[in-house]
């Protein structure tokens, strides 16, 4: 699906100027070089063996569980929120939309601190939860909450965009045919927003896969319960850089798979 | 919303006020088809949307003795069929599912709804396209689906917003004939917004002329076509109409003169004779019209409106009738029909 410019145009417009080509080359090198280095330096001979080791499998399992649960939480909770933002005119909608987007730009470690402040043992609602028999910090549940906090904005904005572009006109048509808002949502809005839901899910999953700052701050770094792959890589890097490279390679491969899945959506020029 | 089978069928009675957009009173007996015509932006679509409950309005809407406005009913609680200008078929649903949608929304089980829907598709001779998605249908087929969808749940009020817009002439003609057949069987009131005089003359038994947010004229299609009160309708039916008398509104004392473009004599010099039926101005456009050449002349004081005149191609060439050329138009007294406005209903 790559489009090459017409050769005659290339000839008539002349050579690309150095003032653009040089910075472009530097940018490309900056992006590509670390990944090439990682691939070259990965101890491939021991790759499979290390992949099968107990702590790595634990971390992989936890990462898969956490990112899976995050996507489910995003779909179940984020889809209605996206609908509300796209379809219901209420006071403070603009403010809510801005608030929803904040975690996109929030440094993850700040997100972790904020979560501790709200849900920690002595946090805003933490004591209430504890009275109810729920202790969140340093549990796998906390990992999922941290991941959902940072991933949800990607999901909600993607789905809201899809719902907006499919437009309210079909809602009007459905209403003229006697459909309730719930029926309309279920039979019209949701199916039409499906591309946005898929894209949002993949984005949320990718964000969750790499989550480190908020997780380690809010959930800690305990093998088996809260140690996800990024946390394990961070821990391993201190003592065994070679192993850290292997683990990083695993995540890089996962990222490349995501990229391949998204290729048709974002990586083709219109 | 389940309606008793023996609902009283009394038709439509509505008085609609949409601030800055529309002021209209409309009554229509059951089974009638009302063509709503008027220039772009006159308020035709607003009228339909107000009846459907899609725009804020004051006044009242009563359909078959049920008030739709007191207490106000939501769109989905009004039993209506709306064919939107852009058709708006659900792009992800098959033709069959589109037509069945209204029945399913009103709690008909899927299987039964699809049976009824298939029946409607068959009646429009597109039964074999039931499994197609809207994107796989031609314009005429999609419009049939849209009309079938609106009719499938047996609405009390059928609103058609330019149902033939954007269709090829041949396709539109065929669909017009089919629609006429279905409307003949339909017990509810139909409102049909159209830009085409043919629609009004062939489908409607009443015409409502909307202009600048008001009902400018209403009556039978023949009446309105023979004695148009607005320039827009005069153009639609190919007549020239000149409003005489004082003031702007359609008050008492307004008289109208109408005459056909072919009765107009065009000359390049001031003609002899009565000045009453004589106008002067530059030609605005020249276009072929059947065997003739139709001129649009922007006349000057006191009429200051555009008049149509048909001349033979030979005369057009001989007199050098090109846009910008100053000409005099005149009509014989015997070719002019003079009438007064009825009280606007």
HADDOCK unambig.tbl for C-alpha pairs under 7 A between the chains (distance, minus, plus):
assign (segid A and resid 170 and name CA) (segid B and resid 88 and name CA) 6.80 0.50 0.50
assign (segid A and resid 170 and name CA) (segid B and resid 90 and name CA) 6.95 0.50 0.50
assign (segid A and resid 175 and name CA) (segid B and resid 75 and name CA) 5.87 0.50 0.50
assign (segid A and resid 175 and name CA) (segid B and resid 76 and name CA) 4.72 0.50 0.50
assign (segid A and resid 176 and name CA) (segid B and resid 75 and name CA) 5.72 0.50 0.50
assign (segid A and resid 176 and name CA) (segid B and resid 76 and name CA) 5.43 0.50 0.50
assign (segid A and resid 176 and name CA) (segid B and resid 80 and name CA) 6.72 0.50 0.50
assign (segid A and resid 176 and name CA) (segid B and resid 81 and name CA) 6.71 0.50 0.50
assign (segid A and resid 176 and name CA) (segid B and resid 82 and name CA) 6.53 0.50 0.50
assign (segid A and resid 177 and name CA) (segid B and resid 76 and name CA) 6.47 0.50 0.50
assign (segid A and resid 177 and name CA) (segid B and resid 81 and name CA) 6.81 0.50 0.50
assign (segid A and resid 177 and name CA) (segid B and resid 102 and name CA) 4.48 0.50 0.50
assign (segid A and resid 177 and name CA) (segid B and resid 105 and name CA) 6.99 0.50 0.50
assign (segid A and resid 178 and name CA) (segid B and resid 76 and name CA) 3.97 0.50 0.50
assign (segid A and resid 178 and name CA) (segid B and resid 77 and name CA) 6.38 0.50 0.50
assign (segid A and resid 178 and name CA) (segid B and resid 102 and name CA) 6.05 0.50 0.50
assign (segid A and resid 178 and name CA) (segid B and resid 105 and name CA) 5.62 0.50 0.50
assign (segid A and resid 178 and name CA) (segid B and resid 106 and name CA) 6.21 0.50 0.50
assign (segid A and resid 179 and name CA) (segid B and resid 76 and name CA) 6.02 0.50 0.50
assign (segid A and resid 179 and name CA) (segid B and resid 105 and name CA) 4.76 0.50 0.50
assign (segid A and resid 180 and name CA) (segid B and resid 76 and name CA) 6.88 0.50 0.50
assign (segid A and resid 192 and name CA) (segid B and resid 92 and name CA) 6.97 0.50 0.50
